[in-house]
């Protein structure tokens, strides 16, 4: 097993240093079973928690506030189980081996802003295309969290913090890092983007999600840390929720 690179602290003194992508010991079989396990757990937890909460509401004749937030959080956190089982536990590693490490602040913010600009531009162009085709990229997900300011806050915590951390650890820190080591950068970017898109069920959202998956992976490859991708991921989700909330308020 190759030693992991040392963590570079975030700060002015590290802004000129580029950390390489951490070397990881898990093999192709670990990645395959990790992906299968992650997708299976994601669906199983979503189904079980949904059924459990619906039964509770039926028995108590009440409605639980934050049901969708709880379902999403638990389902997303389930993605960390195969990362730990097939990666950290198996090879006796710590969480910094999946990218939870320091990064060059200047490089991370610079690339993050550049990639965000490209992502927003692509999403806008894709949204306009679907608008003219009378199709929708996604349902109004803000309504799943209850709507209003309470729904917005739950959506921001869930989609702006929990989801980015869990998905970046799984898709970039575990899957992409392993694919990059075994298949090279180009094929790793392609496969990672495809897997990231497939976990989002609506087909019309696959192209922009694929692009985001590629961009987040490139951020990790360039900085050696998943934190820039987590920040960018959270910013995109949060902006979407805020935009939906603004539209909701304007309709009143």
Steps between C-alpha positions, in 0.01 A plus 500: 500500500641837402519765771247780489624854435526726802214741561568855389347763729269762353661841513710754313815297542347212303352694210780417258506129581302250294419183688483186284196279506541265799612149412243244609541124557152373412477289186244476219297238688479730803376782277244276328358367825515847650290643216251211514479525877466878493218502246324211677523668840383830356184339361442270797535772764279735298230232471518378861508845658219622273279204588586531870417869516179455303389222737581719799296786357208268429503346849536834679272683254752779477763637264869505587676822416814445297410153373665552161807654662538199731460254212755682286753535780488134602509376140798720413690411817452134406745563213777529759454138612661336191775764505587397853451125442685456169752778552580628845425193711652254256827687459518659847484856372368828634250734336768722352569219252167582329584866461409653836824692507634852464538679167652808341249773577580713196495207259187345650297819495626603158421169332177469694373837376608422143325161503189649663480757222521225239246285687247782531543588133447140391199458729345820369547391139361154576205650688418728206515205260260299714274802537463529122441124485237535775688268734616540860839416646376430853182535707470782752712326763450783748139389542626161617638677806171669579534833325530837672791617709507179708517289187775722363711465816458121500591488131811713554625284786425177318587588142757767573703317766415131560450393139819664363720353773359147466495496119846652459653247741332213315521607134825695502695392808429128455374421149686758290828464690495123446401525134765763440769273638391191305361647176661840456355849514278508189319173557470575870336836426261339252393212724474720807280748315274220372459344846433839656232572240332161536442546872278796408194325367346752256655441153467863391737599783774256397703726264550788749556254787760319290679830434495581871643158583787558260567849634495387864739216417734743324493723807606204712769398251643851487492582872544158667207582730125447467422817697501731193256261330287484817484880510415525129243220528338665801499840327319363194238319708448800727467738206235270349301495824524877542387553140201270551412681822518836324269374224264362765488838678446689173195287423320615815 
